[in-house]
């Protein structure tokens, strides 16, 4: 699955699921004051670009909700004590679990004084937000409130704390603290002494803190929101509860939708969201998971943003808006690709993707096309050179490339968070070309075993050290690359040859020997072709690279390391897979900078910055999707006006200014 880092500076406002024409809204909002989270969120995407899992290394945030509805009894009673369902007024909104909510927790000093309650073990620095909605009917008469001893009995009973054994210390702490704290809560005639509250004890119950939020006259007109926050000053024990101390006749108070949010002070790796989809992109609500303490990531189906404003629930595909419930675009196809101008993904959402709302592509076919094209070129070039060209073998080489390209693209798209998986995606394409080159030069035949062995060999090759250049000039780098790739090709070829022989039913020993030879020759040949086309490898200065990576926001630590090459064409650069090639000039070359400004050096590194922007685009989109989108943009908007190129030129220009300023006066 593709892994993408999203900057995550979002607030939380409500916790609700709204039904809308049979669809369930995925936007989770908290009905509490805003909580700001500053962290990065990562997404795992499948081969179609659908976000499947979002996760992040962030403070653990737990959310506990008590709606008092019977449909949610098992879940809520596992999290809270004191849950009762005796109120006839209700604040909870209907959702897919409770379609007809109709109850609340009604408390009264003469009956049940303490209702839904929650114990939390907290650490210093933990932040806790608590809230509840409360309502009462107007009543006459002076307030009569329960005694402190009665309150202690009600609290300890709700929390299952006895004045004996292991809980005796806790009981005595409540007995010593609760009456005094309750006495600080004001009481007015006609308004019940009802509130949400907490008592925080330190670890050995020798120190405590108290806070509350009580009902006002507003609660007689409708549900009033009561809320309270605390940041724990020490490690300890937090007890959160709602209570009505008033025992005057008619002073019952109904509490509903109690919620406690506990943001822990220590960070951990957490799953934030998990999404499964119906074929046309509608999330499956039955398996959907969202950490309710964190606002939902909206970039879901094919990585497109789910627009939830005005209850739309449409995906923004840039050129058009898309309704996943209908599987149809809400505007006509600007390119007229299908008989129906509104159908989504050509009515084949399992295979097809639409990167921008205009052109539809087959996801795996993109990788297959790249593999087939690469294999055709490599086979033709090497076979003609060696005099072993055959049209039949060319056809087989194209099929071989298509299979490995589809597999490589699928692996790269499905597991982009894994450096090995991404390397495997590139390696399969490279190893296929090497195998074809070696087979063509040595006059071998492309068989089913060759294809199977080549694919397995490509996976083996991904686990071997990758060559990225050495310190030194052209001769040192050319020699080191040819030697490294020949040895690596021999190792992977040994495996390929054994697999090939086993599949074809020939002698395995001979297959291993021939595979090692073909692999070494093919890998050296492929390296020679890369050097001729893209230039020899170079080691760029780490200081400049770190500056570029800092501006990009990534050093590709979870992606295959790029291979930098000294390009052969003046003023030109190109990114082919992992290979980033750009023309290089001497430091003092008078170009793109004032005299003494090291213009040539600034030109060189800003050119590599341009290409590294493309490499970042590859890492974000997957190699197949990147090239499909890139060429689609070229066709529609021209080279310089394509979005990918415009972004790369903008980034390269910015880096050129940075480097010129850094080199000025050297």
Buried (B, 14 or more C-beta within 10 A) or exposed (E): BBBBBBEBEBEBBEBBBBBEEEBBBBBBBBBBBEBEBEBEBBBBBBBBBBBBBBBBEBBBBBBBBBBBBEBBEEBBEEBBBBBBBBBEBBBBBBBEEBEEBBBBBBBBBBEBBBBBBBBBEBEEBBBBBBBBBBBBEEBEEEBBBBEBEBBBBBBBBBBEBEBEEEBEBBBBBBBEBBBEBBEEBEBEEBBBBBBBBBBBBBEEBEBBBBBBBBBEEEBBEEBBBBBBBBEBBBEBBBBBBBBBBBBBEEBBBBBBBBBBBBBBBEEEEBEBBBBEBEEBBBBEBEEBEBBBBBBBBBBBBBBBBBBBEEEBBBBBBEBBBBBBBBBBBEBEBEBEBBEEBBBBBBBEBEBBBBBBBBBBBBBBBBBBBBBBBBBBBBBBBBBEEBEBBBEEBBEBBBBBBBBBBBBBBBBBBBBBBBBBBBBBBBBBBBBBBBBBBBBBBBEBEBBEBBBBBBBBBBBBBBEBEBBBBBEBEEEBBBEBBBEBBBBBBBBBBBBBBBBBBBBBEBEBEEBBBBBBBBBBBBBBBBBBBBBEBBBBBBEBEEEBBEBBBEBBEBEBEBBBBBBBBBBBEEEEBBBBBBBBBBBBBEEBBEBBBEEEBBBBBBBBBBBBBBBBBBBBBBBBBBBBBBBBBBEBBBEBEEEEEBBBBBBBEEBBBBBBEBBBEBBEEE
